[in-house]
Amino acid sequence: QVQLVESGGGLVQAGGSLRLSCAATGSMFSTYTMGWFRQAPGKEREFVAGIRWSGGVTYYLDSVKGRFTISRDNAKNTVYLQMNSMIAEDTAVYYCAVQTVRVGRYEYWGQGIKVTVSS
């Protein structure tokens, strides 16, 4: 089984930056994609960014392209989300997740971490 722990959230001013980290423990044998989702108050959860664990291909929500960068460190079983030029609409709880080959969907989820952008 895989356990995910997020860190690096907090309060930031509009125009500033934050870097989120997600550390995975357990077997990563079946990992296909590691990704980030977010949920703002009163909104549906949405996909933000993902990275293929083996090949490194990345995917982004249109509204964060050019501002956010997802990266990985396979040796440390860790994925990062660098968030720059942040805006109020980025305020949400951010979740790290793992898509597995075994079940073909996002199977493992972190507990979530709060990000607040002040204007």
Order of alpha helices (4+ residues) and beta strands (2+ residues): beta-beta-beta-beta-beta-beta-beta-beta-beta-beta-beta
